[in-house]
Amino acid sequence: MSTSLASVVKDPTPDYLQLASPLIDMALREDIGSGDATSIAVAEAGRLTKGMIRSREEAVICGGKVVREVFHRVDKSIEVELRVADGERVEQGACVVSLMGPARSILTAERTALNFLQRLSGIATTTQRYVQAASEGGAQILDTRKTTPGWRPLEKYAVRIGGGTNHRFGLYDQIMIKDNHLAFLEAKVARSISVAVARCHEQFPGLRVEVEADNLEQVDDAVKAGADIILLDNMPDAQMAEAVRRVDGRAKLEASGGITLERVSSISKLGVDYISVGALTHSVTSVDLGLDFE
């Protein structure tokens, strides 16, 4: 049974394995092709072996069910034991997954399984660092739509595993008015933000409306227009603090643009509600994991 992307928005904890299913098939097809020539030539047919996937660094693990599914799609006889639950932090050298089964099959599935586990664990690990940095101020860490094409359900799942919060899933579940949208209103419309917000509320009354603001004047306009959320785009800390003062709780505030781990703590203490970080998914470093045979 397939799971639609729309259902992901309604259900904050969807069956991410169903969403990953087409990706697993595609990844195995592109890697195996007509057959694993090396393993067929080198590994004796029918030989059984034991192996362990270990973390070579401290990390938050994510993607265990995907790993098990990858091995089982190659060979259902492989015994896969998930030694660590998603969201659990492990030390360097910890065993994450133990395996037993035909050597050829395990070798064939190895790279694909590790690719999923390494990337998702990297996102979860990075997200947790940002969440911890923001904890003193109370702002929530959000992801963005800057995801790997086709991987969004998995990558946003990994953000949640790391303690972050999902922003809008796509273009359909929340409105975001940016400068490029305002450019397409009638020429020189006075208070174009007000016009755009009014149109969005009228045509999509069930959706929250967020407005991107580059300066304090736009922040004022967005508040008056009735925006639900105002994105403070690439503002220095002092300007964001002034925006918090001016808005005074009449809309939620999201800091975005140029957000680094070093800035998160100070931004969170300014009083913004959210801090969105594209780096959680678009430039994350994968966790170093490897398969060792006994």
C-alpha positions in Angstrom: 0.0 0.0 0.0 1.5 3.4 -1.0 1.5 6.4 1.3 0.9 9.8 -0.3 3.0 12.8 0.4 -0.1 14.7 1.6 -0.7 12.1 4.3 2.8 12.9 5.7 1.6 16.4 6.5 -1.4 15.1 8.4 0.5 12.4 10.2 3.7 13.6 11.9 5.0 10.1 12.3 4.2 8.3 8.9 5.4 4.9 8.0 8.6 6.2 6.6 9.6 2.7 5.4 6.7 2.8 2.9 7.8 6.2 1.7 11.4 4.8 1.3 10.3 1.8 -0.7 10.7 3.2 -4.2 14.1 4.7 -3.3 15.3 1.4 -2.0 14.3 -0.3 -5.3 16.0 2.4 -7.4 19.2 2.3 -5.3 19.5 -1.4 -5.6 18.8 -1.4 -9.3 21.4 1.3 -10.0 24.1 -0.5 -7.9 23.6 -4.1 -8.8 22.6 -3.9 -12.4 23.0 -7.3 -14.0 24.7 -8.7 -11.0 27.4 -8.2 -8.3 30.3 -9.4 -10.4 33.0 -9.1 -7.7 31.0 -11.0 -5.0 30.0 -13.7 -7.5 33.6 -14.2 -8.6 35.2 -14.1 -5.1 32.7 -15.2 -2.5 32.0 -18.9 -2.4 28.4 -19.7 -3.2 26.4 -20.8 -0.1 29.1 -19.6 2.4 27.5 -18.1 5.5 29.1 -15.3 7.5 28.5 -12.9 10.4 29.0 -9.2 10.2 28.5 -6.0 12.2 27.8 -2.4 11.1 29.7 -0.2 13.5 29.8 3.5 13.9 33.3 4.9 13.6 32.3 8.1 15.4 29.9 9.4 18.0 26.5 9.8 16.3 22.7 9.8 16.5 21.6 6.7 14.5 18.7 6.9 12.1 17.5 4.6 9.3 17.6 1.1 10.9 14.4 -0.1 9.3 15.6 1.0 5.9 18.8 -1.0 6.4 16.9 -4.1 7.3 14.7 -3.7 4.2 17.6 -3.3 1.9 19.2 -6.5 3.1 15.9 -8.4 2.9 15.2 -7.3 -0.6 18.5 -8.7 -1.7 18.1 -11.9 0.3 15.3 -12.6 2.8 17.4 -15.3 4.4 19.8 -12.6 5.9 19.2 -12.2 9.6 19.3 -8.6 10.5 19.3 -7.4 14.1 18.9 -3.7 14.8 21.1 -3.2 17.9 20.3 0.5 18.2 16.9 2.3 18.0 16.4 5.4 15.8 17.3 8.5 17.8 19.8 6.7 20.0 23.2 8.3 20.4 26.1 5.9 20.1 29.8 6.1 20.9 32.6 5.5 18.4 32.9 1.7 17.8 29.4 0.8 18.8 27.7 -2.0 16.9 24.6 -0.6 15.2 23.4 -3.6 13.2 24.4 -7.3 13.3 24.0 -9.6 10.3 24.2 -13.3 9.6 23.6 -14.9 6.2 25.1 -15.7 2.8 28.3 -13.7 2.3 27.5 -12.9 -1.4 24.1 -11.4 -0.5 25.5 -9.3 2.4 28.3 -8.0 0.2 25.8 -7.1 -2.5 23.5 -5.1 -0.2 26.3 -3.5 1.9 26.9 -0.2 0.1 23.2 0.6 -0.5 22.4 -0.1 3.1 25.3 2.0 4.4 24.4 4.9 2.0 20.9 5.2 3.6 22.1 4.7 7.2 25.1 7.1 6.9 23.1 10.0 5.4 20.0 9.7 7.6 22.2 9.4 10.7 24.2 12.5 9.5 21.0 14.5 9.4 19.8 13.3 12.8 23.2 14.0 14.3 23.5 17.5 12.9 19.9 18.3 13.8 20.5 17.3 17.4 23.5 19.7 17.6 21.4 22.6 16.5 18.5 21.7 18.8 20.9 21.5 21.8 22.4 24.9 20.8 19.0 26.5 20.7 17.7 24.9 23.9 18.5 27.8 26.2 16.4 30.3 24.3 13.5 28.0 23.5 13.3 28.4 19.7 12.4 25.4 17.6 14.8 24.2 14.9 13.0 23.8 11.6 14.1 22.1 8.4 13.5 23.5 4.9 12.5 22.3 1.4 16.2 22.2 0.5 16.2 18.4 0.4 17.6 15.8 -2.0 15.1 15.3 -4.7 13.0 12.2 -3.9 14.5 11.9 -0.4 12.3 14.5 1.3 10.2 12.0 3.4 13.3 10.3 4.7 15.3 13.4 5.3 12.5 15.1 7.2 12.0 12.0 9.2 15.7 12.1 10.2 15.2 15.7 11.3 12.5 14.7 13.6 14.6 11.8 14.9 17.3 14.4 15.7 14.8 16.5 17.7 14.0 19.1 15.0 10.6 20.2 13.7 9.4 19.8 10.1 8.6 23.1 8.3 6.1 22.8 5.4 6.5 19.6 3.5 5.9 21.1 0.1 4.2 23.9 -1.8 0.7 22.7 -0.8 0.6 22.6 3.0 1.6 26.1 4.0 1.9 29.4 2.1 5.2 31.2 1.9 5.1 34.7 0.3 8.6 35.6 -0.9 9.9 38.6 -2.8 9.7 36.7 -6.1 5.9 36.3 -5.5 5.4 39.9 -4.7 7.1 40.8 -8.0 4.2 39.3 -9.9 1.5 41.5 -8.3 0.2 44.4 -10.4 3.0 47.0 -10.9 3.6 49.3 -8.0 0.7 48.0 -5.9 0.8 49.9 -2.6 1.2 47.6 0.4 1.8 44.6 -1.9 2.3 42.4 1.2 -1.2 43.2 2.4 -2.6 42.4 -1.0 -0.7 39.1 -1.2 -1.7 38.0 2.3 -5.4 38.9 1.7 -5.5 36.9 -1.6 -3.9 33.9 0.1 -6.3 33.9 3.1 -9.2 34.2 0.7 -8.2 31.4 -1.7 -6.7 29.0 0.9 -8.4 29.8 4.2 -7.2 26.5 5.8 -3.5 27.2 5.3 -1.1 29.3 7.5 0.4 32.2 5.6 4.1 33.1 6.1 5.7 36.2 4.7 9.4 36.7 4.1 10.6 40.1 5.4 14.0 41.6 4.4 13.6 44.7 6.6 11.6 46.1 9.5 9.2 48.0 7.3 8.2 44.7 5.7 7.9 43.2 9.2 5.4 46.0 10.1 3.5 45.4 6.8 3.3 41.7 7.4 1.9 42.1 10.9 -0.8 44.6 9.8 -1.7 42.2 6.9 -2.4 39.4 9.3 0.4 37.1 8.5 0.6 34.0 10.7 4.4 33.7 10.5 7.1 36.3 9.5 10.4 35.0 8.2 13.2 37.3 9.2 15.5 36.8 6.2 19.3 37.3 6.7 18.8 39.9 9.5 21.6 40.7 12.0 20.8 39.9 15.6 20.0 43.5 16.6 17.5 43.8 13.8 15.8 40.6 14.7 15.6 41.7 18.3 13.8 44.9 17.2 11.4 42.8 15.1 10.6 40.7 18.2 9.8 43.9 20.0 7.7 45.4 17.3 5.7 42.2 16.6 5.1 41.7 20.3 3.5 38.2 19.9 1.0 39.1 17.1 2.7 36.7 14.7 5.2 33.9 15.0 8.8 34.8 14.0 11.2 32.6 12.1 14.9 33.4 11.7 16.4 32.2 8.5 19.4 32.7 6.2 23.0 32.4 7.2 22.2 30.3 10.2 25.3 28.6 11.5 25.7 26.4 14.6 27.7 29.1 16.2 24.9 31.7 15.9 22.0 29.5 16.9 22.3 30.0 20.7 22.3 33.8 20.5 19.5 33.9 17.9 17.3 31.6 20.1 17.7 34.0 23.0 16.4 36.9 21.0 12.8 35.6 21.4 12.1 34.3 17.9 9.8 31.2 17.7 11.7 29.3 15.0 15.1 29.0 13.4 15.1 27.4 10.0 18.3 25.7 8.9 18.7 24.5 5.3 22.1 23.0 6.2 20.3 20.2 8.1 19.6 18.5 4.7 21.4 20.3 1.9 25.0 20.1 3.1 25.0 17.6 5.9 28.0 15.3 6.4 27.2 11.6 6.5 28.2 9.6 9.6 31.1 7.3 9.1 29.8 3.8 9.4 31.3 0.5 8.2 30.6 -3.2 7.9 33.1 -5.5 9.5 33.0 -9.3 9.1 33.8 -11.6 12.0 
